[in-house]
Structure formats: structure tokens, C-alpha cells
Amino acid sequence: MSDPVLRLSGVSKDYNHGLPSEVQVLRGVDLAVRPGEVVALVAPSGAGKSTLLHIAGLLDTPDEGQVAIAGEDMTGIGDRRRTAVRRADVGFVYQFHHLLPEFTALENIVLPQLADGTARAEAESRARALLDSVGVAARADHRPAALSGGEQQRVAFCRAMANRPRLLLADEPTGNLDPDTSDRVFAGLLDLVRDTGLAALIATHNLELAARMDRRVTLDQGHVTPD
């Protein structure tokens, strides 16, 4: 069995939120996601799934516990190294696409590659290939405002995959779409993930979508448990 791309060990996180006592969001979470595996993270609203994803993606730090990506312990590393790992090894997809409105679909996928040092010609070639893989190659030169919601989210998937990450983290990636569009867009995401063999952790409250993934874990009362 291959080593995990993502491993959370004993991860805990508390917030105060101005209350007299702390709110314990995560309580000793243990979770591993391996290459080629698509894991559904199912959680009720407010259970802390976004916090878990932010910690897994190095956007936040745990109060206790360890986060390892591709075998490297991320505990205590500096901001520069965290930024480098996020840019090279982690792709993010959110419920809202967050595309840059002044740039075309193609440019939204090219930009993160340029920031990572990829030559423009190579970056554009990869961007076009990614857009083609999710069926929106014909929309490459359109800005986000000219795209449908499903098209925008497909472009967001491509942007997350632009730098060939080892780990994809998605937070309700189809939650802003109608059911039919959600189904089609999610199928495109699964195909993209499985074709690349990366590890994916996808938070959703949609049990039908969760059933299409390799396995499901539930976050409740601060704990992650397998289903």
C-alpha cells in the first residue's frame, strides 16, 4: 500500500470567538489519504470541515497534532516553506469559483503556473489540455462573467490542478450548482482526479456524491470516523 499524501495525526483546534470559554472544533483527528484515492468528508453545517481542510492545506495551523504532506512533517515550518508546499503540492476548490474576473478562463489557469516558474508556452499548453479534459476548451478565451456556473466551476477545477498537485482539497465544490449541473460537474472532477492519480479530500453534505467516492469519513463533534 502506498504511503499517504496527506496524514493528520492527533489534530486539534480550538476557537474562542469572543465567548467566555473556548469552542473545540477538532479533537484529535487522525486521517490519511493516499495517492489515487478520493475520500468524501461528510459533516453537518458548522462541524468544522472548513477548518479541517484549511489545516490540511496549510492555510491554518493546529493547536495540537501533526500534519504531513508527501511524508514531510509540516509542524513548525516557516511561512516561506508553507507557501512553497501549498503552491506546488496542494490544489484548492471551493463552493464559489473565485476566478479572477478580469482574466480569461485560460489565463486563470496559466497564472498559477507562471507564479511557479513555468514557461508561458508550457503553461498555456497545459491550461488548454485541462480545459479540454473537462469539456470547456471552447470557452478558453471567455472571462468568468461570460461562463455558466458549471463552466466557471470546471475552470476552477482546472486552476486547482494547474501545478500538478499531489493533494486536492475541495470544500462543497458543487454546492452552489443545481442538481443536474452538480452531477455533470462532479463527474468531470472525478475523471480529472482519477486520470492524474492524486489524493483528494472532498467535503460535501451530498450523500449521493459521497457514495461515488472511494470511501467516506464523517466529521462530527470534533472527531473523524470512517463510515
Buried (B, 14 or more C-beta within 10 A) or exposed (E): EEEBBBBBBEBBBBEEEEEEEEEBBBBBBBBBBBBBBBBBBBBEEEBBBBBBBBBBBBBBBBBEBBBBBBEEEBEEBEEEEBEBBBBBBBBBBBBBBBBEEEBBBBBBBBBBBBEBEBEEEEBBEBBBEBBEBBBBBEBBEBBBEEBEBBBBBBBBBBBBBBBBBBBBBBBBBBBBBEEEBBBBBBEBBBEBBBEBEBBBBBBBBBEEBBEBBBEBBBBEEBBBEEE
